[in-house]
Amino acid sequence: MANETKYEFTLILAGVTELSSQIAEALFVSGCDDGTPGSCGGQVTVDFFRQATSLETAIRTAVRDVSKAGFRVERVELDSPQLLSA
């Protein structure tokens, strides 16, 4: 789509301490196919590389998709809001 950029960020899921294949499948089916779920230290995360017109839109749509899978987002982490590609 025109004027879209890929943004990199991580969503930390609330109340989920271990990743399972069912969680990964639910996230994928709900629209998080551009995210990579993982877990470390009792936290489940989803690393996104989402294409959108702005970082805010990328994060909002990712949170929406995680919610559609039945999960809540505890927080968003950004190493730096850097552009991956145009």
N, CA, C and O atoms as a Maestro MAE file, in Angstrom:
{
 s_m_m2io_version
 :::
 2.0.0
}

f_m_ct {
 s_m_title
 :::
 protein
 m_atom[344] {
  # First column is atom index #
  i_m_mmod_type
  r_m_x_coord
  r_m_y_coord
  r_m_z_coord
  i_m_residue_number
  s_m_chain_name
  s_m_pdb_residue_name
  s_m_pdb_atom_name
  i_m_atomic_number
  :::
  1 25 0.840 -1.183 0.000 1 A "MET " " N  " 7
  2 3 0.000 0.000 0.000 1 A "MET " " CA " 6
  3 2 0.883 1.244 0.000 1 A "MET " " C  " 6
  4 15 2.023 1.213 0.462 1 A "MET " " O  " 8
  5 25 0.347 2.312 -0.514 2 A "ALA " " N  " 7
  6 3 1.104 3.552 -0.646 2 A "ALA " " CA " 6
  7 2 1.459 4.142 0.713 2 A "ALA " " C  " 6
  8 15 0.658 4.108 1.647 2 A "ALA " " O  " 8
  9 25 2.658 4.679 0.808 3 A "ASN " " N  " 7
  10 3 3.140 5.380 2.002 3 A "ASN " " CA " 6
  11 2 3.120 4.535 3.270 3 A "ASN " " C  " 6
  12 15 2.969 5.079 4.364 3 A "ASN " " O  " 8
  13 25 3.268 3.235 3.149 4 A "GLU " " N  " 7
  14 3 3.353 2.388 4.326 4 A "GLU " " CA " 6
  15 2 4.798 1.998 4.569 4 A "GLU " " C  " 6
  16 15 5.589 1.843 3.639 4 A "GLU " " O  " 8
  17 25 5.116 1.845 5.835 5 A "THR " " N  " 7
  18 3 6.452 1.512 6.275 5 A "THR " " CA " 6
  19 2 6.364 0.339 7.235 5 A "THR " " C  " 6
  20 15 5.329 0.148 7.874 5 A "THR " " O  " 8
  21 25 7.420 -0.449 7.350 6 A "LYS " " N  " 7
  22 3 7.443 -1.536 8.323 6 A "LYS " " CA " 6
  23 2 8.030 -1.024 9.624 6 A "LYS " " C  " 6
  24 15 9.080 -0.381 9.639 6 A "LYS " " O  " 8
  25 25 7.331 -1.320 10.725 7 A "TYR " " N  " 7
  26 3 7.755 -0.905 12.054 7 A "TYR " " CA " 6
  27 2 8.036 -2.136 12.905 7 A "TYR " " C  " 6
  28 15 7.356 -3.155 12.782 7 A "TYR " " O  " 8
  29 25 9.039 -2.035 13.768 8 A "GLU " " N  " 7
  30 3 9.420 -3.127 14.644 8 A "GLU " " CA " 6
  31 2 9.116 -2.740 16.087 8 A "GLU " " C  " 6
  32 15 9.521 -1.675 16.554 8 A "GLU " " O  " 8
  33 25 8.396 -3.622 16.790 9 A "PHE " " N  " 7
  34 3 8.064 -3.403 18.199 9 A "PHE " " CA " 6
  35 2 7.670 -4.737 18.802 9 A "PHE " " C  " 6
  36 15 7.433 -5.709 18.085 9 A "PHE " " O  " 8
  37 25 7.602 -4.776 20.129 10 A "THR " " N  " 7
  38 3 7.256 -6.000 20.850 10 A "THR " " CA " 6
  39 2 6.071 -5.732 21.765 10 A "THR " " C  " 6
  40 15 6.029 -4.724 22.471 10 A "THR " " O  " 8
  41 25 5.113 -6.643 21.742 11 A "LEU " " N  " 7
  42 3 3.995 -6.594 22.674 11 A "LEU " " CA " 6
  43 2 4.221 -7.663 23.731 11 A "LEU " " C  " 6
  44 15 4.516 -8.813 23.406 11 A "LEU " " O  " 8
  45 25 4.083 -7.285 24.992 12 A "ILE " " N  " 7
  46 3 4.172 -8.211 26.115 12 A "ILE " " CA " 6
  47 2 2.746 -8.563 26.510 12 A "ILE " " C  " 6
  48 15 1.945 -7.673 26.795 12 A "ILE " " O  " 8
  49 25 2.418 -9.858 26.529 13 A "LEU " " N  " 7
  50 3 1.068 -10.279 26.850 13 A "LEU " " CA " 6
  51 2 0.864 -10.326 28.362 13 A "LEU " " C  " 6
  52 15 1.757 -10.738 29.102 13 A "LEU " " O  " 8
  53 25 -0.295 -9.909 28.808 14 A "ALA " " N  " 7
  54 3 -0.637 -9.886 30.234 14 A "ALA " " CA " 6
  55 2 -1.189 -11.242 30.656 14 A "ALA " " C  " 6
  56 15 -2.021 -11.826 29.962 14 A "ALA " " O  " 8
  57 25 -0.719 -11.741 31.806 15 A "GLY " " N  " 7
  58 3 -1.278 -12.949 32.385 15 A "GLY " " CA " 6
  59 2 -0.937 -14.247 31.677 15 A "GLY " " C  " 6
  60 15 -1.521 -15.287 31.981 15 A "GLY " " O  " 8
  61 25 0.001 -14.205 30.733 16 A "VAL " " N  " 7
  62 3 0.413 -15.415 30.026 16 A "VAL " " CA " 6
  63 2 1.887 -15.629 30.343 16 A "VAL " " C  " 6
  64 15 2.713 -14.751 30.091 16 A "VAL " " O  " 8
  65 25 2.218 -16.793 30.893 17 A "THR " " N  " 7
  66 3 3.594 -17.013 31.341 17 A "THR " " CA " 6
  67 2 4.360 -18.025 30.508 17 A "THR " " C  " 6
  68 15 5.582 -18.129 30.617 17 A "THR " " O  " 8
  69 25 3.640 -18.778 29.671 18 A "GLU " " N  " 7
  70 3 4.310 -19.796 28.864 18 A "GLU " " CA " 6
  71 2 3.652 -19.885 27.493 18 A "GLU " " C  " 6
  72 15 2.427 -19.924 27.377 18 A "GLU " " O  " 8
  73 25 4.473 -19.916 26.473 19 A "LEU " " N  " 7
  74 3 3.970 -20.008 25.100 19 A "LEU " " CA " 6
  75 2 3.631 -21.453 24.777 19 A "LEU " " C  " 6
  76 15 4.393 -22.367 25.094 19 A "LEU " " O  " 8
  77 25 2.489 -21.651 24.146 20 A "SER " " N  " 7
  78 3 2.091 -22.981 23.673 20 A "SER " " CA " 6
  79 2 1.751 -22.886 22.190 20 A "SER " " C  " 6
  80 15 1.586 -21.795 21.645 20 A "SER " " O  " 8
  81 25 1.652 -24.033 21.556 21 A "SER " " N  " 7
  82 3 1.290 -24.040 20.140 21 A "SER " " CA " 6
  83 2 -0.130 -23.499 19.943 21 A "SER " " C  " 6
  84 15 -0.427 -22.913 18.902 21 A "SER " " O  " 8
  85 25 -1.011 -23.692 20.937 22 A "GLN " " N  " 7
  86 3 -2.376 -23.163 20.835 22 A "GLN " " CA " 6
  87 2 -2.375 -21.639 20.872 22 A "GLN " " C  " 6
  88 15 -3.128 -21.003 20.134 22 A "GLN " " O  " 8
  89 25 -1.546 -21.054 21.714 23 A "ILE " " N  " 7
  90 3 -1.438 -19.590 21.779 23 A "ILE " " CA " 6
  91 2 -0.884 -19.058 20.473 23 A "ILE " " C  " 6
  92 15 -1.406 -18.089 19.921 23 A "ILE " " O  " 8
  93 25 0.174 -19.687 19.974 24 A "ALA " " N  " 7
  94 3 0.779 -19.244 18.714 24 A "ALA " " CA " 6
  95 2 -0.224 -19.326 17.570 24 A "ALA " " C  " 6
  96 15 -0.300 -18.414 16.747 24 A "ALA " " O  " 8
  97 25 -0.987 -20.402 17.510 25 A "GLU " " N  " 7
  98 3 -1.985 -20.576 16.451 25 A "GLU " " CA " 6
  99 2 -3.094 -19.532 16.573 25 A "GLU " " C  " 6
  100 15 -3.523 -18.970 15.565 25 A "GLU " " O  " 8
  101 25 -3.562 -19.267 17.788 26 A "ALA " " N  " 7
  102 3 -4.612 -18.269 17.988 26 A "ALA " " CA " 6
  103 2 -4.136 -16.889 17.540 26 A "ALA " " C  " 6
  104 15 -4.894 -16.144 16.919 26 A "ALA " " O  " 8
  105 25 -2.895 -16.549 17.849 27 A "LEU " " N  " 7
  106 3 -2.348 -15.262 17.421 27 A "LEU " " CA " 6
  107 2 -2.257 -15.198 15.895 27 A "LEU " " C  " 6
  108 15 -2.629 -14.189 15.295 27 A "LEU " " O  " 8
  109 25 -1.772 -16.251 15.272 28 A "PHE " " N  " 7
  110 3 -1.633 -16.284 13.813 28 A "PHE " " CA " 6
  111 2 -2.991 -16.111 13.136 28 A "PHE " " C  " 6
  112 15 -3.136 -15.305 12.217 28 A "PHE " " O  " 8
  113 25 -3.973 -16.866 13.590 29 A "VAL " " N  " 7
  114 3 -5.312 -16.828 12.988 29 A "VAL " " CA " 6
  115 2 -5.970 -15.467 13.165 29 A "VAL " " C  " 6
  116 15 -6.752 -15.045 12.314 29 A "VAL " " O  " 8
  117 25 -5.664 -14.776 14.260 30 A "SER " " N  " 7
  118 3 -6.304 -13.486 14.540 30 A "SER " " CA " 6
  119 2 -5.685 -12.324 13.770 30 A "SER " " C  " 6
  120 15 -6.163 -11.195 13.874 30 A "SER " " O  " 8
  121 25 -4.625 -12.583 12.998 31 A "GLY " " N  " 7
  122 3 -4.034 -11.518 12.192 31 A "GLY " " CA " 6
  123 2 -2.612 -11.163 12.574 31 A "GLY " " C  " 6
  124 15 -2.041 -10.218 12.029 31 A "GLY " " O  " 8
  125 25 -2.035 -11.907 13.502 32 A "CYS " " N  " 7
  126 3 -0.656 -11.631 13.939 32 A "CYS " " CA " 6
  127 2 0.351 -12.442 13.138 32 A "CYS " " C  " 6
  128 15 1.374 -12.867 13.674 32 A "CYS " " O  " 8
  129 25 0.068 -12.660 11.855 33 A "ASP " " N  " 7
  130 3 0.976 -13.450 11.025 33 A "ASP " " CA " 6
  131 2 2.269 -12.700 10.705 33 A "ASP " " C  " 6
  132 15 3.189 -13.278 10.126 33 A "ASP " " O  " 8
  133 25 2.348 -11.431 11.071 34 A "ASP " " N  " 7
  134 3 3.578 -10.653 10.915 34 A "ASP " " CA " 6
  135 2 4.307 -10.516 12.251 34 A "ASP " " C  " 6
  136 15 5.199 -9.681 12.398 34 A "ASP " " O  " 8
  137 25 3.922 -11.337 13.212 35 A "GLY " " N  " 7
  138 3 4.549 -11.323 14.531 35 A "GLY " " CA " 6
  139 2 5.156 -12.679 14.851 35 A "GLY " " C  " 6
  140 15 4.706 -13.711 14.354 35 A "GLY " " O  " 8
  141 25 6.182 -12.659 15.686 36 A "THR " " N  " 7
  142 3 6.836 -13.889 16.113 36 A "THR " " CA " 6
  143 2 6.661 -14.028 17.620 36 A "THR " " C  " 6
  144 15 7.262 -13.274 18.386 36 A "THR " " O  " 8
  145 25 5.838 -14.991 18.052 37 A "PRO " " N  " 7
  146 3 5.657 -15.173 19.483 37 A "PRO " " CA " 6
  147 2 6.854 -15.880 20.104 37 A "PRO " " C  " 6
  148 15 7.521 -16.688 19.458 37 A "PRO " " O  " 8
  149 25 7.110 -15.565 21.361 38 A "GLY " " N  " 7
  150 3 8.184 -16.204 22.099 38 A "GLY " " CA " 6
  151 2 7.947 -16.045 23.579 38 A "GLY " " C  " 6
  152 15 7.036 -15.333 24.000 38 A "GLY " " O  " 8
  153 25 8.778 -16.717 24.378 39 A "SER " " N  " 7
  154 3 8.662 -16.560 25.827 39 A "SER " " CA " 6
  155 2 10.035 -16.628 26.458 39 A "SER " " C  " 6
  156 15 10.930 -17.335 25.993 39 A "SER " " O  " 8
  157 25 10.174 -15.869 27.536 40 A "CYS " " N  " 7
  158 3 11.428 -15.823 28.271 40 A "CYS " " CA " 6
  159 2 11.133 -15.267 29.659 40 A "CYS " " C  " 6
  160 15 10.435 -14.263 29.799 40 A "CYS " " O  " 8
  161 25 11.662 -15.919 30.671 41 A "GLY " " N  " 7
  162 3 11.511 -15.409 32.028 41 A "GLY " " CA " 6
  163 2 10.076 -15.266 32.492 41 A "GLY " " C  " 6
  164 15 9.765 -14.358 33.263 41 A "GLY " " O  " 8
  165 25 9.188 -16.151 32.034 42 A "GLY " " N  " 7
  166 3 7.799 -16.099 32.470 42 A "GLY " " CA " 6
  167 2 6.944 -15.056 31.771 42 A "GLY " " C  " 6
  168 15 5.840 -14.753 32.225 42 A "GLY " " O  " 8
  169 25 7.443 -14.503 30.666 43 A "GLN " " N  " 7
  170 3 6.658 -13.545 29.876 43 A "GLN " " CA " 6
  171 2 6.520 -14.058 28.452 43 A "GLN " " C  " 6
  172 15 7.466 -14.594 27.875 43 A "GLN " " O  " 8
  173 25 5.336 -13.887 27.899 44 A "VAL " " N  " 7
  174 3 5.106 -14.217 26.497 44 A "VAL " " CA " 6
  175 2 5.100 -12.911 25.720 44 A "VAL " " C  " 6
  176 15 4.410 -11.957 26.081 44 A "VAL " " O  " 8
  177 25 5.874 -12.885 24.658 45 A "THR " " N  " 7
  178 3 6.011 -11.689 23.836 45 A "THR " " CA " 6
  179 2 5.648 -12.009 22.385 45 A "THR " " C  " 6
  180 15 5.660 -13.164 21.959 45 A "THR " " O  " 8
  181 25 5.328 -10.962 21.651 46 A "VAL " " N  " 7
  182 3 5.145 -11.082 20.209 46 A "VAL " " CA " 6
  183 2 5.958 -9.961 19.574 46 A "VAL " " C  " 6
  184 15 5.653 -8.783 19.759 46 A "VAL " " O  " 8
  185 25 6.993 -10.334 18.826 47 A "ASP " " N  " 7
  186 3 7.819 -9.368 18.107 47 A "ASP " " CA " 6
  187 2 7.184 -9.122 16.744 47 A "ASP " " C  " 6
  188 15 7.041 -10.039 15.936 47 A "ASP " " O  " 8
  189 25 6.807 -7.876 16.502 48 A "PHE " " N  " 7
  190 3 6.123 -7.528 15.263 48 A "PHE " " CA " 6
  191 2 7.037 -6.801 14.293 48 A "PHE " " C  " 6
  192 15 7.927 -6.049 14.691 48 A "PHE " " O  " 8
  193 25 6.798 -7.042 13.015 49 A "PHE " " N  " 7
  194 3 7.357 -6.296 11.894 49 A "PHE " " CA " 6
  195 2 6.142 -5.931 11.049 49 A "PHE " " C  " 6
  196 15 5.852 -6.579 10.043 49 A "PHE " " O  " 8
  197 25 5.440 -4.888 11.471 50 A "ARG " " N  " 7
  198 3 4.129 -4.559 10.895 50 A "ARG " " CA " 6
  199 2 4.214 -3.387 9.944 50 A "ARG " " C  " 6
  200 15 4.831 -2.364 10.240 50 A "ARG " " O  " 8
  201 25 3.584 -3.555 8.802 51 A "GLN " " N  " 7
  202 3 3.508 -2.506 7.791 51 A "GLN " " CA " 6
  203 2 2.282 -1.654 8.058 51 A "GLN " " C  " 6
  204 15 1.175 -2.170 8.209 51 A "GLN " " O  " 8
  205 25 2.489 -0.324 8.115 52 A "ALA " " N  " 7
  206 3 1.388 0.600 8.385 52 A "ALA " " CA " 6
  207 2 1.794 2.005 7.975 52 A "ALA " " C  " 6
  208 15 2.947 2.253 7.622 52 A "ALA " " O  " 8
  209 25 0.838 2.920 8.025 53 A "THR " " N  " 7
  210 3 1.112 4.308 7.651 53 A "THR " " CA " 6
  211 2 1.819 5.077 8.755 53 A "THR " " C  " 6
  212 15 2.401 6.131 8.501 53 A "THR " " O  " 8
  213 25 1.773 4.548 10.008 54 A "SER " " N  " 7
  214 3 2.462 5.197 11.125 54 A "SER " " CA " 6
  215 2 2.745 4.153 12.199 54 A "SER " " C  " 6
  216 15 2.131 3.086 12.216 54 A "SER " " O  " 8
  217 25 3.677 4.467 13.092 55 A "LEU " " N  " 7
  218 3 3.977 3.576 14.210 55 A "LEU " " CA " 6
  219 2 2.740 3.390 15.075 55 A "LEU " " C  " 6
  220 15 2.454 2.275 15.512 55 A "LEU " " O  " 8
  221 25 2.004 4.464 15.328 56 A "GLU " " N  " 7
  222 3 0.795 4.377 16.143 56 A "GLU " " CA " 6
  223 2 -0.213 3.413 15.533 56 A "GLU " " C  " 6
  224 15 -0.789 2.588 16.243 56 A "GLU " " O  " 8
  225 25 -0.429 3.507 14.244 57 A "THR " " N  " 7
  226 3 -1.363 2.615 13.566 57 A "THR " " CA " 6
  227 2 -0.876 1.176 13.640 57 A "THR " " C  " 6
  228 15 -1.677 0.266 13.858 57 A "THR " " O  " 8
  229 25 0.409 0.957 13.464 58 A "ALA " " N  " 7
  230 3 0.969 -0.391 13.547 58 A "ALA " " CA " 6
  231 2 0.716 -0.999 14.923 58 A "ALA " " C  " 6
  232 15 0.295 -2.151 15.028 58 A "ALA " " O  " 8
  233 25 0.969 -0.230 15.968 59 A "ILE " " N  " 7
  234 3 0.780 -0.731 17.330 59 A "ILE " " CA " 6
  235 2 -0.699 -0.945 17.623 59 A "ILE " " C  " 6
  236 15 -1.074 -1.975 18.182 59 A "ILE " " O  " 8
  237 25 -1.534 0.004 17.258 60 A "ARG " " N  " 7
  238 3 -2.980 -0.129 17.526 60 A "ARG " " CA " 6
  239 2 -3.567 -1.369 16.848 60 A "ARG " " C  " 6
  240 15 -4.360 -2.087 17.457 60 A "ARG " " O  " 8
  241 25 -3.186 -1.622 15.605 61 A "THR " " N  " 7
  242 3 -3.738 -2.781 14.903 61 A "THR " " CA " 6
  243 2 -3.182 -4.084 15.472 61 A "THR " " C  " 6
  244 15 -3.887 -5.093 15.501 61 A "THR " " O  " 8
  245 25 -1.939 -4.077 15.922 62 A "ALA " " N  " 7
  246 3 -1.362 -5.272 16.545 62 A "ALA " " CA " 6
  247 2 -2.067 -5.575 17.865 62 A "ALA " " C  " 6
  248 15 -2.387 -6.731 18.143 62 A "ALA " " O  " 8
  249 25 -2.308 -4.555 18.674 63 A "VAL " " N  " 7
  250 3 -3.031 -4.742 19.938 63 A "VAL " " CA " 6
  251 2 -4.441 -5.264 19.653 63 A "VAL " " C  " 6
  252 15 -4.928 -6.150 20.355 63 A "VAL " " O  " 8
  253 25 -5.084 -4.728 18.644 64 A "ARG " " N  " 7
  254 3 -6.426 -5.194 18.256 64 A "ARG " " CA " 6
  255 2 -6.392 -6.680 17.876 64 A "ARG " " C  " 6
  256 15 -7.261 -7.449 18.285 64 A "ARG " " O  " 8
  257 25 -5.386 -7.075 17.096 65 A "ASP " " N  " 7
  258 3 -5.295 -8.462 16.656 65 A "ASP " " CA " 6
  259 2 -4.998 -9.405 17.823 65 A "ASP " " C  " 6
  260 15 -5.533 -10.513 17.869 65 A "ASP " " O  " 8
  261 25 -4.157 -8.982 18.759 66 A "VAL " " N  " 7
  262 3 -3.882 -9.779 19.954 66 A "VAL " " CA " 6
  263 2 -5.172 -9.934 20.765 66 A "VAL " " C  " 6
  264 15 -5.450 -11.016 21.283 66 A "VAL " " O  " 8
  265 25 -5.950 -8.874 20.876 67 A "SER " " N  " 7
  266 3 -7.228 -8.930 21.592 67 A "SER " " CA " 6
  267 2 -8.199 -9.892 20.920 67 A "SER " " C  " 6
  268 15 -8.925 -10.618 21.600 67 A "SER " " O  " 8
  269 25 -8.217 -9.903 19.585 68 A "LYS " " N  " 7
  270 3 -9.078 -10.831 18.851 68 A "LYS " " CA " 6
  271 2 -8.719 -12.277 19.154 68 A "LYS " " C  " 6
  272 15 -9.575 -13.160 19.094 68 A "LYS " " O  " 8
  273 25 -7.442 -12.524 19.482 69 A "ALA " " N  " 7
  274 3 -6.991 -13.884 19.829 69 A "ALA " " CA " 6
  275 2 -7.351 -14.250 21.260 69 A "ALA " " C  " 6
  276 15 -7.159 -15.392 21.677 69 A "ALA " " O  " 8
  277 25 -7.877 -13.279 22.020 70 A "GLY " " N  " 7
  278 3 -8.300 -13.550 23.390 70 A "GLY " " CA " 6
  279 2 -7.283 -13.187 24.454 70 A "GLY " " C  " 6
  280 15 -7.385 -13.644 25.593 70 A "GLY " " O  " 8
  281 25 -6.296 -12.362 24.094 71 A "PHE " " N  " 7
  282 3 -5.249 -11.983 25.040 71 A "PHE " " CA " 6
  283 2 -5.237 -10.477 25.237 71 A "PHE " " C  " 6
  284 15 -5.743 -9.719 24.410 71 A "PHE " " O  " 8
  285 25 -4.640 -10.054 26.370 72 A "ARG " " N  " 7
  286 3 -4.482 -8.636 26.657 72 A "ARG " " CA " 6
  287 2 -3.007 -8.278 26.558 72 A "ARG " " C  " 6
  288 15 -2.130 -9.106 26.805 72 A "ARG " " O  " 8
  289 25 -2.755 -7.043 26.195 73 A "VAL " " N  " 7
  290 3 -1.382 -6.542 26.109 73 A "VAL " " CA " 6
  291 2 -1.054 -5.808 27.398 73 A "VAL " " C  " 6
  292 15 -1.771 -4.894 27.807 73 A "VAL " " O  " 8
  293 25 0.029 -6.215 28.027 74 A "GLU " " N  " 7
  294 3 0.492 -5.553 29.245 74 A "GLU " " CA " 6
  295 2 1.241 -4.276 28.916 74 A "GLU " " C  " 6
  296 15 1.046 -3.240 29.551 74 A "GLU " " O  " 8
  297 25 2.113 -4.368 27.898 75 A "ARG " " N  " 7
  298 3 2.874 -3.179 27.491 75 A "ARG " " CA " 6
  299 2 3.482 -3.378 26.107 75 A "ARG " " C  " 6
  300 15 3.535 -4.484 25.570 75 A "ARG " " O  " 8
  301 25 3.935 -2.263 25.560 76 A "VAL " " N  " 7
  302 3 4.619 -2.237 24.268 76 A "VAL " " CA " 6
  303 2 6.064 -1.854 24.531 76 A "VAL " " C  " 6
  304 15 6.334 -0.953 25.325 76 A "VAL " " O  " 8
  305 25 6.996 -2.530 23.869 77 A "GLU " " N  " 7
  306 3 8.411 -2.182 23.991 77 A "GLU " " CA " 6
  307 2 8.960 -1.819 22.619 77 A "GLU " " C  " 6
  308 15 8.686 -2.480 21.617 77 A "GLU " " O  " 8
  309 25 9.746 -0.745 22.609 78 A "LEU " " N  " 7
  310 3 10.420 -0.291 21.392 78 A "LEU " " CA " 6
  311 2 11.901 -0.157 21.702 78 A "LEU " " C  " 6
  312 15 12.270 0.528 22.656 78 A "LEU " " O  " 8
  313 25 12.755 -0.798 20.913 79 A "ASP " " N  " 7
  314 3 14.187 -0.550 21.066 79 A "ASP " " CA " 6
  315 2 14.453 0.886 20.662 79 A "ASP " " C  " 6
  316 15 15.105 1.647 21.376 79 A "ASP " " O  " 8
  317 25 13.946 1.224 19.527 80 A "SER " " N  " 7
  318 3 13.879 2.596 19.022 80 A "SER " " CA " 6
  319 2 12.897 2.526 17.867 80 A "SER " " C  " 6
  320 15 12.910 1.562 17.101 80 A "SER " " O  " 8
  321 25 12.061 3.517 17.734 81 A "PRO " " N  " 7
  322 3 11.066 3.451 16.652 81 A "PRO " " CA " 6
  323 2 11.733 3.646 15.291 81 A "PRO " " C  " 6
  324 15 11.545 4.664 14.625 81 A "PRO " " O  " 8
  325 25 12.505 2.654 14.903 82 A "GLN " " N  " 7
  326 3 13.267 2.776 13.662 82 A "GLN " " CA " 6
  327 2 12.494 2.203 12.483 82 A "GLN " " C  " 6
  328 15 11.649 1.322 12.643 82 A "GLN " " O  " 8
  329 25 12.790 2.705 11.329 83 A "LEU " " N  " 7
  330 3 12.208 2.214 10.090 83 A "LEU " " CA " 6
  331 2 12.985 0.993 9.647 83 A "LEU " " C  " 6
  332 15 14.215 0.977 9.690 83 A "LEU " " O  " 8
  333 25 12.263 -0.029 9.223 84 A "LEU " " N  " 7
  334 3 12.931 -1.200 8.693 84 A "LEU " " CA " 6
  335 2 13.091 -1.086 7.187 84 A "LEU " " C  " 6
  336 15 14.141 -1.423 6.640 84 A "LEU " " O  " 8
  337 25 12.050 -0.612 6.519 85 A "SER " " N  " 7
  338 3 12.116 -0.415 5.071 85 A "SER " " CA " 6
  339 2 10.975 0.480 4.633 85 A "SER " " C  " 6
  340 15 9.998 0.669 5.357 85 A "SER " " O  " 8
  341 25 11.114 1.018 3.458 86 A "ALA " " N  " 7
  342 3 10.071 1.893 2.920 86 A "ALA " " CA " 6
  343 2 9.091 1.104 2.104 86 A "ALA " " C  " 6
  344 15 8.138 1.669 1.568 86 A "ALA " " O  " 8
  :::
 }
 m_bond[343] {
  # First column is bond index #
  i_m_from
  i_m_to
  i_m_order
  :::
  1 1 2 1
  2 2 3 1
  3 3 4 2
  4 3 5 1
  5 5 6 1
  6 6 7 1
  7 7 8 2
  8 7 9 1
  9 9 10 1
  10 10 11 1
  11 11 12 2
  12 11 13 1
  13 13 14 1
  14 14 15 1
  15 15 16 2
  16 15 17 1
  17 17 18 1
  18 18 19 1
  19 19 20 2
  20 19 21 1
  21 21 22 1
  22 22 23 1
  23 23 24 2
  24 23 25 1
  25 25 26 1
  26 26 27 1
  27 27 28 2
  28 27 29 1
  29 29 30 1
  30 30 31 1
  31 31 32 2
  32 31 33 1
  33 33 34 1
  34 34 35 1
  35 35 36 2
  36 35 37 1
  37 37 38 1
  38 38 39 1
  39 39 40 2
  40 39 41 1
  41 41 42 1
  42 42 43 1
  43 43 44 2
  44 43 45 1
  45 45 46 1
  46 46 47 1
  47 47 48 2
  48 47 49 1
  49 49 50 1
  50 50 51 1
  51 51 52 2
  52 51 53 1
  53 53 54 1
  54 54 55 1
  55 55 56 2
  56 55 57 1
  57 57 58 1
  58 58 59 1
  59 59 60 2
  60 59 61 1
  61 61 62 1
  62 62 63 1
  63 63 64 2
  64 63 65 1
  65 65 66 1
  66 66 67 1
  67 67 68 2
  68 67 69 1
  69 69 70 1
  70 70 71 1
  71 71 72 2
  72 71 73 1
  73 73 74 1
  74 74 75 1
  75 75 76 2
  76 75 77 1
  77 77 78 1
  78 78 79 1
  79 79 80 2
  80 79 81 1
  81 81 82 1
  82 82 83 1
  83 83 84 2
  84 83 85 1
  85 85 86 1
  86 86 87 1
  87 87 88 2
  88 87 89 1
  89 89 90 1
  90 90 91 1
  91 91 92 2
  92 91 93 1
  93 93 94 1
  94 94 95 1
  95 95 96 2
  96 95 97 1
  97 97 98 1
  98 98 99 1
  99 99 100 2
  100 99 101 1
  101 101 102 1
  102 102 103 1
  103 103 104 2
  104 103 105 1
  105 105 106 1
  106 106 107 1
  107 107 108 2
  108 107 109 1
  109 109 110 1
  110 110 111 1
  111 111 112 2
  112 111 113 1
  113 113 114 1
  114 114 115 1
  115 115 116 2
  116 115 117 1
  117 117 118 1
  118 118 119 1
  119 119 120 2
  120 119 121 1
  121 121 122 1
  122 122 123 1
  123 123 124 2
  124 123 125 1
  125 125 126 1
  126 126 127 1
  127 127 128 2
  128 127 129 1
  129 129 130 1
  130 130 131 1
  131 131 132 2
  132 131 133 1
  133 133 134 1
  134 134 135 1
  135 135 136 2
  136 135 137 1
  137 137 138 1
  138 138 139 1
  139 139 140 2
  140 139 141 1
  141 141 142 1
  142 142 143 1
  143 143 144 2
  144 143 145 1
  145 145 146 1
  146 146 147 1
  147 147 148 2
  148 147 149 1
  149 149 150 1
  150 150 151 1
  151 151 152 2
  152 151 153 1
  153 153 154 1
  154 154 155 1
  155 155 156 2
  156 155 157 1
  157 157 158 1
  158 158 159 1
  159 159 160 2
  160 159 161 1
  161 161 162 1
  162 162 163 1
  163 163 164 2
  164 163 165 1
  165 165 166 1
  166 166 167 1
  167 167 168 2
  168 167 169 1
  169 169 170 1
  170 170 171 1
  171 171 172 2
  172 171 173 1
  173 173 174 1
  174 174 175 1
  175 175 176 2
  176 175 177 1
  177 177 178 1
  178 178 179 1
  179 179 180 2
  180 179 181 1
  181 181 182 1
  182 182 183 1
  183 183 184 2
  184 183 185 1
  185 185 186 1
  186 186 187 1
  187 187 188 2
  188 187 189 1
  189 189 190 1
  190 190 191 1
  191 191 192 2
  192 191 193 1
  193 193 194 1
  194 194 195 1
  195 195 196 2
  196 195 197 1
  197 197 198 1
  198 198 199 1
  199 199 200 2
  200 199 201 1
  201 201 202 1
  202 202 203 1
  203 203 204 2
  204 203 205 1
  205 205 206 1
  206 206 207 1
  207 207 208 2
  208 207 209 1
  209 209 210 1
  210 210 211 1
  211 211 212 2
  212 211 213 1
  213 213 214 1
  214 214 215 1
  215 215 216 2
  216 215 217 1
  217 217 218 1
  218 218 219 1
  219 219 220 2
  220 219 221 1
  221 221 222 1
  222 222 223 1
  223 223 224 2
  224 223 225 1
  225 225 226 1
  226 226 227 1
  227 227 228 2
  228 227 229 1
  229 229 230 1
  230 230 231 1
  231 231 232 2
  232 231 233 1
  233 233 234 1
  234 234 235 1
  235 235 236 2
  236 235 237 1
  237 237 238 1
  238 238 239 1
  239 239 240 2
  240 239 241 1
  241 241 242 1
  242 242 243 1
  243 243 244 2
  244 243 245 1
  245 245 246 1
  246 246 247 1
  247 247 248 2
  248 247 249 1
  249 249 250 1
  250 250 251 1
  251 251 252 2
  252 251 253 1
  253 253 254 1
  254 254 255 1
  255 255 256 2
  256 255 257 1
  257 257 258 1
  258 258 259 1
  259 259 260 2
  260 259 261 1
  261 261 262 1
  262 262 263 1
  263 263 264 2
  264 263 265 1
  265 265 266 1
  266 266 267 1
  267 267 268 2
  268 267 269 1
  269 269 270 1
  270 270 271 1
  271 271 272 2
  272 271 273 1
  273 273 274 1
  274 274 275 1
  275 275 276 2
  276 275 277 1
  277 277 278 1
  278 278 279 1
  279 279 280 2
  280 279 281 1
  281 281 282 1
  282 282 283 1
  283 283 284 2
  284 283 285 1
  285 285 286 1
  286 286 287 1
  287 287 288 2
  288 287 289 1
  289 289 290 1
  290 290 291 1
  291 291 292 2
  292 291 293 1
  293 293 294 1
  294 294 295 1
  295 295 296 2
  296 295 297 1
  297 297 298 1
  298 298 299 1
  299 299 300 2
  300 299 301 1
  301 301 302 1
  302 302 303 1
  303 303 304 2
  304 303 305 1
  305 305 306 1
  306 306 307 1
  307 307 308 2
  308 307 309 1
  309 309 310 1
  310 310 311 1
  311 311 312 2
  312 311 313 1
  313 313 314 1
  314 314 315 1
  315 315 316 2
  316 315 317 1
  317 317 318 1
  318 318 319 1
  319 319 320 2
  320 319 321 1
  321 321 322 1
  322 322 323 1
  323 323 324 2
  324 323 325 1
  325 325 326 1
  326 326 327 1
  327 327 328 2
  328 327 329 1
  329 329 330 1
  330 330 331 1
  331 331 332 2
  332 331 333 1
  333 333 334 1
  334 334 335 1
  335 335 336 2
  336 335 337 1
  337 337 338 1
  338 338 339 1
  339 339 340 2
  340 339 341 1
  341 341 342 1
  342 342 343 1
  343 343 344 2
  :::
 }
}
